[in-house]
Amino acid sequence: MTYDKDLSIVISLFNEEESLPELLSWIEKVMAAGGYEYEIIMVDDGSTDSSWKIIKELSARNTSIRGISFRRNYGKSAALYHGFKAAEGRVVITMDADLQDSPDEIPELYRMITEEGYDIVSGWKKQRFDNKLTKNLPSKLYNATARKITGIKLHDMNCGLKAYRNEVVKHIEVYGEMHRYIPYLAKNAGFSKITEKPVQHQKRKYGVSKFGLERFVNGFLDLISLWFLSTFGKKPMHFFGFTGILMFLIGGFMAIWIIAEKLIQQGQGLDFRPVTEQPMFYLALLAVILGFQLFLAGFICEMVSRNSQERNKYNIREEI
């Protein structure tokens, strides 16, 4: 497939009026030095300052700058989704608008995609200038968990500076808060050539961070959801059915054990407790009921899955 542009640079932003002129000037300088055909797609995620006004002014001066403005704040995933949808370049670069990502990294990221054949090159802020207690340590724990669950050996899964082949961003859907796991979404879509590159991290020059500590909790929950959907999304009965059968068998075995024990003691003339007076009987009954409900949930999920429009949606590499 041929592309009219070498690069699409997608920048999602929220209230970054101070940094935009400097960032755009920096990117333009790098693009001119490399002789790239490029476009810059600025996605304003419902800013309440003058960010959108500045984007329109910059776009009037440089026709390579395109803008998308949301009526309200929807989140970074929504911004990236629309940026990816609009991207026309051979290589798509994502970066934040707060000047913590260096545009000087773009040429090497572009080269790694076009010459080394990677699907995704993720930035790795090896030396960070964030607060070690509130950002560095939680980030290391979060990334270690993400590596374990996803099987993707990236040190900084959530780095905003990444490069993608255009085909990758057109075959994944970023939603909710899944922007943190785009490499995992890509891997599940069949794009497995993923690597990382150490990149320069700079201190925030203007404003304050838009993300708090809650992003780590939300990120972990999103990771579990994504793992479950990618593993059992098209075969829910494999999870719910197996778990239901296991619970049902455990409950049934416990009930048989209690009844058999009571009959043996009764037959030998020994003292015995009635079955309904034993706590284990109610645990067994609970396990049987839960097992039946889980099995029924598996059937319902399977029916929903089989009637979904996505049930036969697969990525085709090429046809001849």
N, C-alpha and C positions, 0 to 999 in steps of 0.2 A: 504494500500500500504506500502511495506517495502522499507527502504532506507539503502544504504551501509554506509552513513555518517550521523552523528548527525547534523552537522552544515556546511553550506556554507556561507562564509563571503565574500560579494561582495563589493569591494572598487573601486570606480571610481576616477580617479586622472588626474590632468593636471599640469605638472611642479612642482612636489613635491619631488625632488631628496633628499633634506636635511632630510625630515621627514620619508622616507620609511624604512630605516634600523631600526630606533627606534620603529616605529609603528609595523613592523613585529615581532621584538623581543618581544615586549609587548604582542602581540596577542598569540605568541607561548607559552609564560610563562603562560597566562591564560588558554590556551587549555590543556597544560600539567597538570596544577593543577586540572582541572576538569575531566581529563581523556576522553576527547571527541575525536571521530573520526571526522575529519574536513577537509575542503579544503578552501583555500583562493584564490579568483578569483580577480586578479588585472586587471582592465580595464584601459589602458593608452589611454586617449582621445587626441591623437595627440600631446604629449608633445614635446617641442623643446629643453629641457635640457637632462640630462642623466638618466631620470627616467626609461626608458625602459631597458637600460643597467643594471641598478641596479636590476630591477625586474628579469631579466634573471640570474644574479649572485645569487640572493636570491633563485630563483627556483632551481638552480643547487644544492644548499645546502640543501633545504627542498623540497621534492617531493610533499608536500601538497599544494605548491604554484603554481597556474596556472596563465598564463598571456594572455591577449588579447591586441593587439596594433592597434589603428586606424592610417590610413595614414595621417589624418588631424583631427583637432578639430571639432567634431560633436555635442558636448553638453552632459550634464549629462544624459538626458533621453535615448539617444542612447547607452551610456555606460551601464546604468542599464538594458536596454532591452537585450543586449547581455550577461550581467552577469547573469540575471535571466534565460536566455535560457540555459546557461551552468551549472547552479546550480543543484547539485545532492543530497544535504543534506535535512534532514527532516525539518529543520528550516533554513530559509535564513535570514542572518543579513546584513543590509547595513550600511555603515559608511563612513565618509570622511577620506581622507588621511592626513589631516593637523594637526593631533594630538589634535583637539578640541573635538573629540568624544573619550570617555574612553573605551577601551576594557574590563575593569573591570566590565562593565555593562552587558556584554554578558551572563554570567551564569543566571542571574535573568530574562533577556529577554527570554532566552531559556526555563526556567522553566515556565514562564507565558504562553508560547505557548503550551508546551507539557503537563503541569499538569492542568492549568486552562482553557485550551481549546479555547483561543483566536485565531482569524484569523490573526490579526495584533496588535502589541504593538508598539506604537509610542513614541519615546523619547520626553521629555519635559524639555528643558533647563530653568528650573525655575529661576535659578540665572545665569545671563549672564554677560560676561566680554567684550561685544562689546561696541562700542560707542553708548551712549544712544540716541543722536540726529539723527544719520544717520542710525542706525540699530534697536535699541530697540523700539523706538516709531513707526516707519513705520511698523515694524514687528507686533506689537500689533494691529494696525489698520487693517493690512492685514489679520491677523488670526481671528479677530472679524468678518470681512466681510466673510471670508471663512466658519466660523461656521454658520453664518446666512444662507448662500446660500446652503451649502452642508447638513446641519443638523447633522454634525459630531462634537461632542463636544471635540475637541482637542485644547489645548492651543498653540501648536507649530506644525502646519500642515507640515511645510517645514523642520523639523528637519531631518538631514541625518541619524541619528541613529535609525533604526527601525528593528523589527523582524517580519517575515512572516511565516506562514505555506507554505510549498513548493507548495501546490495546488493553493494558491493564486497567486503567481508570474507566474505560468504556465497558468493562465486563464485571465490575463490582458495584454494589450499591451500599453507599455509606449512609447510615441512618442512626437516629438516637444519639448515643455517645460513642459510636463505633469508630470514630476517627482515630482513636488510640490504637486500634487493631487493624488498620488497613493492610499491613503485611500478612496478617493471619487471614483476612478476607481474601486477599490475592492468592495465598497458598491454597485455600479451599477451592478457589476457582481454577486452579491448575497452573498458576504462575509461581514456580518454585525456585527460580534463580534469584535469590534474595541475598544481598550482602549489605555491609555497612562501611562507612568511611568516617574516620575522625574529622570533626569539623570544629571551627573556631566558635566559641561561645562568648558573647559579649554581655556586659552588664546592661540592665535596662537603663536607658537614657532618659526616657520621659514616662510619666504616668506610673501606674501600679499594675501588678499582675491581676488578671481577671479570673484566675483560678485559685481556689483555696484547698485546704487539706481534704475536703470532702471528695475531691476528684479521685483520690486513691481508693476510698471505699467504693465509690460508684464504679471506678474502673475495674476493681476486682469482681464486682457483681456482673458487670457487662461481660467480662472475660468468661465467667462461668456460663452465662447465658449463651454466648457465642460458641463455646466449646460444646455445650449440649445440643444446640441447633445444628452445628456442623457434623456432630457424631450421630445424632438420632433424628435429625429433622425430617428425613425421608423414610425413616423406619422406626417410628415411635413405639411400635409394639415390641420391638427388641428390648427396650428399656422397661416400659410399664408392664408388659406381659411377663418378662422374666422375673422382675421384682414381685409382681403379684403372685405368680406361681410359687416363688420361694416363700413368701409370707404365708400363703395358703397351706403349703406343706409343713412349715414350722408349726403353725397353729394346729393343724390336724394331728401332727405327731404328738404335740403336747397334750391334746385332748385324749387321744388314744392311750397315752402313757398314764394319765390320771385315772381314767376309767379302768384300765387293766389293773393298776395297782390296788384300786378299791375293791375290785372283784376278787383278786387274789387274797387280800386281807380278810375279806368277808368269808371266802371259802375256807380259810384256815381258822375261822372263829376268833380272829384278832380284832382289836378295836380299830375302827376306821372312821375317817371323816367323810361326810357326804360330799359328792363331787361339787355341788353348787356352793359349798362353804369354803372351797379352796381358792385362794387368790390366783393360782396358776391357771385355773379353769377360765377365769375371765380374761387373763392375758392371752390364752389360747383362742378364746372367742373373738377378742379384738384383732388378733393376727389374721384369723380367717376372714373377718369382715373387711379389714384393710386390703388383704390379698385380693379378694373379690372386686373391691372398688378399683384397685390399681389395674387389674386385668380389664375391667370394663372401660376404664379411662384409656387404656391402650387401644381398645377397639374403636372408641370414638375418635381418638387422634389419628388412627389409621384411616378411618373413613374421611376425615377432613383432609388428610394428606393426599389420598388418592383422588379426591375431587378438586384439588388445588390446581390452579393454572400453572404453577411452578413445578409440577411433579415431573415433567419431562424437559425441563430447561437445563441444558448442559452446554458447556463451552466447546465448540468445534475448532480445532487448530487450523485446519485448511481442508479444502476439497479439490479434487482433480477430476 
